[in-house]
Amino acid sequence: MPVSISVDSTGVCRPSNDPIFVDAGHNVQWYASDKPYQITFSPKLDRHPGSPNTPPTDITPPPLSMPAQGTATWTALPNPPDCGDPTPHTPKTGCYFKYNIYDLTKTPPTLCNDPGIHVIPQ
């Protein structure tokens, strides 16, 4: 799924889709034409709701850097578990990955926006 990042009329950089819905195993590709950005994901644990004796697994994606006029790609988990936390749009289905977009032209980098990705199991 292509997602553009641009600065809106208030000067805030935003993704074109928020939240992003993606099927398991598919890509999300962010692109920007104005400046470099970094995407960082909030910590995410698979709590294994069907296996209460299994300790949580860290499934947090690594940060992604995107150059000006470049792209950054993340492939959603091929078979996401029910992470055990309700998502804003579909309770207890798939995983919701909250992420932040940072403007790298500022020192220190400034937070632009904090949207999310809902990975839908197949």
Secondary structure, DSSP 4 states (H G I P E B T S, - for coil): -EEEEEE-TTS-EEESSSSEEEETT-EEEEEESSS-EEEEEPP-EE--TT-TTSPPEE-PPPPEEE-TT-EEEEEPPSS----SS--SSSTTSSEEEEEEEEETTSSS-EEEE--EEEEEP-
